[in-house]
Amino acid sequence: MNAIRSAKLSPKDIKEELKEKKQVKVLHIQADEDHVKSQKGRAFLTKLVYICEGYASLGQRKELKNVHYIAGVYEDNEELCFEVLDYLSEHYQLDKVEKIFVYGDGALWIK
């Protein structure tokens, strides 16, 4: 934890260089949550969204193709949704995407 605190990086510092937006027909967006305890005994609901372009075979297993994770403690679901939309619009030509699949476990915040 000390190493993370001393790094003082923000998501804006870690942005990757984009050459051009990708053209894909299908995108998969998967969402889930977890309860994480803080050091002060309080629990937080952390939300995780990952975006991928499908699956690739890795022998008998599968792996996500070009996966990107967005996670954090979001009080406002709209803020998380806009962060996902910002990532999609920065990296993909959304007018070329034919289908977007959204997966979740039925939690109200995902609906």
C-alpha positions in Angstrom: 0.0 0.0 0.0 2.9 2.4 0.7 4.2 1.8 -2.8 0.8 2.7 -4.3 0.4 5.8 -2.2 3.9 7.0 -3.1 3.3 6.5 -6.9 0.7 9.3 -6.9 -0.5 8.3 -10.4 -3.9 9.2 -11.7 -5.8 7.5 -14.6 -4.9 10.5 -16.7 -1.2 9.8 -16.3 -1.6 6.2 -17.6 -3.5 6.9 -20.8 -2.2 5.0 -23.7 -1.3 6.5 -27.1 -3.9 5.9 -29.8 -3.0 5.5 -33.4 -6.5 5.2 -34.8 -9.9 4.0 -33.6 -10.6 0.3 -34.1 -13.4 -1.0 -36.3 -15.1 -4.1 -34.8 -18.5 -5.6 -35.4 -19.1 -6.9 -31.9 -18.1 -5.6 -28.4 -18.7 -7.4 -25.1 -19.2 -5.4 -21.9 -19.3 -7.4 -18.6 -20.1 -5.9 -15.2 -19.8 -7.2 -11.7 -19.3 -6.0 -8.2 -17.5 -7.0 -5.0 -17.5 -6.0 -1.4 -14.1 -4.8 -0.2 -13.3 -4.1 3.4 -11.4 -1.0 4.3 -8.8 -0.8 7.0 -11.3 1.0 9.2 -13.7 -1.9 9.1 -16.2 -0.4 6.7 -17.1 -2.3 3.5 -17.3 -0.7 0.1 -19.1 -1.9 -3.0 -16.6 -1.8 -5.8 -17.8 -2.0 -9.4 -15.9 -3.7 -12.2 -16.6 -3.3 -15.9 -14.5 -4.9 -18.5 -14.7 -4.4 -22.2 -13.4 -6.9 -24.8 -13.7 -7.7 -28.5 -14.6 -11.3 -27.9 -12.7 -14.5 -27.1 -9.7 -16.2 -28.5 -8.8 -19.8 -28.0 -5.8 -20.6 -25.9 -5.5 -24.4 -26.2 -8.5 -25.8 -24.2 -9.1 -22.4 -22.5 -10.3 -19.1 -23.8 -9.0 -15.6 -23.2 -10.5 -12.2 -23.7 -9.3 -10.3 -26.8 -8.1 -6.8 -26.2 -9.6 -6.5 -22.8 -9.8 -3.2 -20.9 -10.9 -2.9 -17.2 -12.6 -0.1 -15.5 -13.0 -0.4 -11.7 -13.6 1.7 -8.6 -15.9 2.8 -5.9 -18.6 4.8 -7.7 -21.4 6.5 -5.7 -23.1 7.5 -9.0 -23.7 4.8 -11.6 -24.0 7.4 -14.3 -20.4 8.4 -13.7 -19.3 4.8 -14.3 -21.5 4.6 -17.4 -20.0 7.8 -18.9 -16.4 6.5 -18.2 -17.3 3.4 -20.1 -18.8 5.4 -22.9 -15.7 7.7 -23.0 -13.4 4.7 -23.4 -15.6 3.2 -26.1 -15.8 6.5 -28.1 -12.0 7.1 -27.8 -11.0 3.6 -28.9 -13.7 2.4 -31.3 -15.6 3.7 -34.3 -19.0 3.2 -32.7 -20.9 3.7 -35.9 -19.2 0.5 -37.3 -20.2 -1.6 -34.2 -23.1 -3.9 -35.1 -23.8 -5.4 -31.7 -22.9 -4.7 -28.1 -23.5 -7.4 -25.6 -23.9 -6.4 -21.9 -23.5 -9.1 -19.3 -24.2 -8.9 -15.6 -25.5 -11.0 -12.7 -28.8 -9.1 -12.4 -27.7 -6.5 -9.9 -29.8 -3.4 -10.1 -26.9 -1.1 -10.8 -26.0 -3.1 -14.0 -29.6 -2.9 -15.3 
